[in-house]
């Protein structure tokens, strides 16, 4: 890896982090807030949030697998960083979708009260998304900073470059 990536490489390395942060902030925070603030009249549009999110995540997975390490190791590693956190977020998102489907099934077929289903989905669905979104915003902001200044996080240098860096550094 070159010690100092040029501006074009730094700009290209910011792209995966920008995409991931857009998903977290614009989709999961702003769009969710906008839909929830409208009350019951537009609450059915809440289904757009996981759909948009899976589109963002799918693009990240596709792009991370198609970028070539030989072209620019710096860009490649930043795509892999975004892919790593996208995998985690995909798991949480799948949990939410599963909980929502179980809630719907409980309401439709088991006669659960609507309020109980909302509590179920809110506690086991929306709460993990909220917490993981907030934590991942901080983590991805740090990764974006590394891309801006042309560096790599120590854990990424250990994992992708095989460098022997003590964890305390």
N, C-alpha and C positions, 0 to 999 in steps of 0.2 A: 504494500500500500504506500502511495506517496505520502510524505509527511505533511504536506500542505496542499489539500485539494484546492483546485481553482474555483472561481466564483460559479462557473457553470455546474461543476460537480456539487458544490454546496447547495445551489438552488435546486438541483434535481434530487438531492438527498432530503430536502425539506418537504418535498411533495407527499411522501407517504404519511408523514406526521400531520401535515395540513389536512389530508383526507380524513385521517382518523379523528383529529380534533374537530373537524367540521361535523362528522357523524355524532360525536359526543355532545358538542355544544349546540350546534344549530338544530340537530334532529332530536336528540334525547332531552335537551333542556328547553330550548326556545319553542320548538314545534309542540312538544308535549304541553308546555305551559299555555301556549296559545289555544290549543284544543281544549284543555281542561278549563280554561277561563271562560269559554263560551257556554259552559253549562251543558245540560243534557242534549241540546239541539244538535250539536256537531260532535258529540262524544264517539259516535261510530267511526269517525275518521282516525281514531286512536290506532287503528290497525295499520295506518300508513307508516307509523314510526318503525315497527320492526321490519316492514317491507323495505323502506328506505335504508335501514340499517344493514339488512342482509345484502342489499345492492352495494353499499359502500364496502362492506367486509368482503364480499365476493370479488369486487374489483381489486382490493388489496391483496387477496390471496392469489388471484390470477397474475397480477403484475409482479408480485414478489417471486412467483415461480418462473416468470418469463425474463426477468432482468438477469443479465449475465455477469458473473463475477469477474470475468476476464476484461470486460469493458471498463468497469470502475469498481474496485473493491469497496470503496467508500460508499457509493450509492447502493451497491448490493447489500451491504451490511445494514444500512439504514432501512431498506425495504424489509429485511429480515427482522429487524427490531419491531417495526410496525406490525409485521405478520405475527410475531410472538404475542403482542398485546391484543391483537385482533382475535387470536385463537381463544384467549382467556375471555374476552368480551363476548365472543360467539357462544361460548359455553353458558355464560350468564344469560344471554338472550334466549338461548334454547330452553333454559330453565323457566324463564318468564312465559314463553309461548306454551310450554308444557303445563305450567300452573294455570294459565288462562284457559287452556282446553279442558283441563280437569275441572276447573271451576264451572265452565259452561256445561260440561257433562253432568256435574253434580246438580246444577240448577235445573237442567232440562230433564234428566232421567231419574235423579234421586230425590227430587223435590226439596233441595236445599233452599233456604231463604235467600233472597237477593242480597240482603245485608251481609249474611255469612259468606256468600261467595265474594263480595267486594272486599271483605276483610281478609279472606283467604288469598285472593289475587294481590291485594295491596301489600300484605305482610310477607308472603312468600314470592311475590312476583316483582312488584314495583320497588320495594325496598332494596333488594339485591342490585337491581339496575341502578338505582340512585347512588348507592354506596360505591359500586364499581365504577360508575361514570365519574364521580368526583375524584376517586383515587387515580383512575387512568388519565384524567385531565392533567393532574400534577405530573404523573410519570411521563406522559407524552410531551408535555411542555418542556420537561428537561431534555428529552430526546430531540425535540425541535431546536432547543438551544445548542445542543451538541452539533447538529447539522449546520446551524447558522455559523458557528465559529470554526467548523472544520475538524471536529474531534469525534471520538467515539467513547461511549461509557465504558468504564473498566470491565464490567461484566461482559460486554459485547466483544471487547478485545480479547478477553480470555476465551469466550465461547467460539467466536468465528475466526480469530487469528491465531489462537493457540498460544498467546503470549502468557508468560508466567508473571502475573501481577498479583501481589498480595491483596486480599480482600479489603484491608484497611486503607489502601491508597485511594 
